[in-house]
Amino acid sequence: MSEDWISASDIEKFGYCPLSWWLSRDKDVTSEVLKKGTKDHQEIGEKLNDVKDKEEKSHRLENLILWLAVAASLVSLSGLTFVRTEQLLNEVFIILSLIWLLAAVFFLYVSESEIIRTDRFAIEQIILIFAMVATILGVYSITLPLSDDMIARLAQILSLSWLIGASYWLKRSLALTKEAKEKRRSLDVMQGDVKYVDVAKKTPPMLVSKNYRLRGRPDYILEIDGADIPVEVKTGRVPRGPFFSHILQIVAYCLLLEEMSGKTPPYGIIKYSGTEFEIEYDESLKELLIDKMADMREIMKTEDIHRNHNREGKCRHCSRRELCPEALV
């Protein structure tokens, strides 16, 4: 890519201080503060990527469970057509087993489609209870005396085998969901599906805007209410409100997502330790970002760069203070 391409992280540095951004262009210069920040981000990314993997596996298992349960229901229905009328008690147990099995399928559908706003883990516990009762009733129907209705017997054995398989995979799904929820809680990420995580072991694709010659990787992307929401994690000091430089960075990620997906994110999230801020993505912030990128490209041409503030506190917290020729402290 040409030299006038800009990264979202460059925009964050420029928003903090243009001279700090300019000094950061020397890739051989890395402070201990930056090294620690990079390490903290990698740890967060690895944990969140583990959440993403576990939830994807759990989702695949839920689909497998659903298919097994549906297949067991169909086989049970087929088996009923071969049961003789004199085997009334056996038929009753089969029907009861089928009812409980269908109830389990219903709750699986509720869990899968999330048509009821409740705790998903609680729903899956209900499914397990219904499946266990269906198994017990089915076992009773098989152990009762039968004549020569072998097709009915085989149908019930097959359906119960599938049900046992579904119960096993449900247990695995519950374990994965529980582990993922615990990690989500430790990271304070309790909403949305994790779609994208910037982690070294599994580097995600770069987000790129050819129109604005902009690129970058947010820390992660959540799908919330059908929209892709970029999230940037900041591990340093916690402000009372989001820093201007961080706002510019999250707006850059919103612009990248808008360009690549064709859908405008309603907002982006900046996370600090113990708190977070939703930054609305609107035209005024988008225009501000475009103006800042134009300023950066002008500096790249002229190489006329200076500190743009007189705040000692800003210099004191700058990771490139020791290298800066215009530092105030």
Secondary structure, DSSP 8 states (H G I E B T S, - for coil): --TT-EEHHHHHHHHH-HHHHHHHT-TT---HHHHHHHHHHHHHHHHHHHHHHHHHHHHHHHHHHHHHHHHHHHHHHHHHTT--TT-HHHHHHHHHHHHHHHHHHHHHHHHHHT-S-S-HHHHHHHHHHHHHHHHHHHHHHHHS---S-HHHHHHHHHHHHHHHHHHHHHHHHHHHHHHHHHHHHHHT--SSEEEEE--GGG----EEETTTTEEE--SEEEEETTEEEEEEE--S---SS--HHHHHHHHHHHHHHHHHHS---SEEEEEETTEEEEEE--HHHHHHHHHHHHHHHHHHHH---------HHHHHT-TTGGG-TT---
